[in-house]
Amino acid sequence: MALFDILGGEFIEIIEWTDDSRDTMVYRFPTVGKAIKYGAKLTVREGQSAVFVHEGQLADVFGPGLYLLETNNMPVLTRLQHWDHGFRSPFKSEIYFVNTTRFNDLKWGTRNPVIARDPEFGPVRLRAFGTYSMRVTQPARFMSEIVGTDGEFTRDEISFQIRNVIAQEFSRMIAGSGIPVLDLAANTGQLGKMVARAIEPVITAYGLSIPEFYIENISLPEAVEAMLDKRTSMGIIGDLDRFGQYAASEAMLNASRNPGGAGAGMGAAMGAAMGMGMARPGPWGPQPQPAPQPAAAAVPPPLPDRQVETVWHIAEGGQAQGPYGRGHLGRLVSEGRFGRDTLVWTPGQDGWLPADEVPELAQLFTMMPPPLPG
């Protein structure tokens, strides 16, 4: 990581730092047991700063460029050493190289859910995560506030603290924003700017800045997201009654095409249709509906009343004979033993009457075939 030459024994003549780790923010140049030669060359590349610390006090800060370490370009160190008339002898100081480039794609997130009040759903728990970038803008302050005497300071040592600052301000912003949960995705850019402005004073006190801050996602608990998915599905379906009828008809059609699985297909589809009918969209989401009552068992119609055959008594030879049914009387007609003038009586009839005057018996005489030819 460091490239330097020591000429003339323990004197340092060239001071520079080339970083290939991509995560080192501060690197201390090795000067233990060595002295910096008067007129040594200091190379500070783009994206770097060199900070000199002399006897525990922060002295000079060098930006990108090539410097000869003399009294005219180290005013603070010269004043600390009381070199009023210049100096030619080696000196000792600690040299820290600070990486001032952007450190990108740093992650942040809320470890615990943030409770917010939504105008539509009431209290909700939210989680969020995103990315940000940071850079050192004030190397001297960053050294004095954060790094101290750390010989190799990486971004992971400060990113944890920054994540805590971001999570705290995000929780405060999201809880007081009043933005509905369903509109958060459309306002992540605005929220990101609000959070960046809120954390700026704290980050600036560290000697840092946050050039970019992004909110990638704000999510609800899985159970709440599942309910929202159901609500969305109900909105797409529309009229649940018509959908239930459609599902039932589709089930019967499929059953007719597949006789072997008719019962299972119809049962599954009818169950789905009944389940759809149990929840209807309302102003506050799905409203429970009474469970459908099972259909009453089919009852066969009552049997027709059995008609009792009417029977008659006939007067034959001065005696009451019978009772005879209508078919038996028909045979007596064919035998000549029963005629139109024969008196008949049946229960409920007012006295004896000639058979020709009883409508049911009069037909026996009109349906008789004519006599056979001789």
Phi, psi and omega in degrees: 000331183244144178230121180206158177242140175242109180248150179070042177087247187255023181262136179264124181252331182235128181234120178200168182214126174244124186252129175234012183273336178069359177229002179275127179263322181225134178229131179268123180289134183290113178233011182294126178076009182231158177240150180271126181288142175299130182084011178297156182265128177247121179250120177243117184273170177299137183084015179227160168220147178246126182245125178262130177240120184242119179052044176082356180250138179288123184257256187262152177237127182246132173272189182301137179151180178247126186233145168258121186283094178229176183295331185283341179245012172230069187294320183291315179296323178296319180291321179296325182271355181060043177271073184290329183250023180083173180211156180231356186264158178298160180218164180244135175204158172267137183239125179243129173264129182248128178278117182255011177280171178283140171254109189261168174057042174273139187264147170218160180186162178270119180289327179241152179297148176259124181272124179229160179256117180263136182294339182257317185260352182084208180296132179225156176251129185238145170236152181211156174207164181184198181227164176204167174233154179219160177207156177274121179253337179230088185303319182296316179293319179300321179294316185284327184272325190244307193284309185070236182252019180296125184287334178211103186256124182255167182292333180296334181287338179250337183294328178297317179294321180294322177299321178296320178295317180296314182298321180295312182290324177296317179301318179293320182291314185290328180288330182255003183286327183074011180281128179301151182302320183290348180253003183295321182300328180279353184237018180296325178297315178295317178297321179299319179293322179296317179294319180299319178293325183291324183271353184302315180300320180292317182293322179296324178296337177277353186084019183242172171217157178246091182295326183224140178215128184228140170257111183277324184202143171235118189238156175260167174302154184301321181296320180291321178296323178296319178294322177296322177298320178296318180297320177297318179298320179296322178294326179288321181296317180087237183289112184289328179297313180294324178294322178297319177296319179297317180296320179294318179294322177296322179297316180295323179295316178295323179295323180292331180279338183230082184302326183296325181250028184298313184298314182293317181296314181294320181297317181295315181293319179294323177296319178296318180296319179294323179295322177295324182286345183281344180230124180243142179293137177229183181296338180245028178101191182299131179252130180293140179244155179302142180294139180297137180280142179295144181294142180293144181295142181293128181249127180292153180292157180294147179293145179294150179296133180280122181281131178274127182292136178279134179240152182232152168260141180240152177265114182225118179065034179076009180236148175277120180249154177122197004280151180239144172282174184293326179292322179293323178294330178295323177292323178296327178296316181294334179273356180080010181267353183222122183230188183294328184270357180294134180280138180227154175213143177223152180306133182094351181269144182274090177077181180277139179228152174297144182300331182291340181267356176263115186305322183291331181267337180297331180294335181297331183274331180281336181268002180288136177289157179293159180295146181294149178293152182287000000 
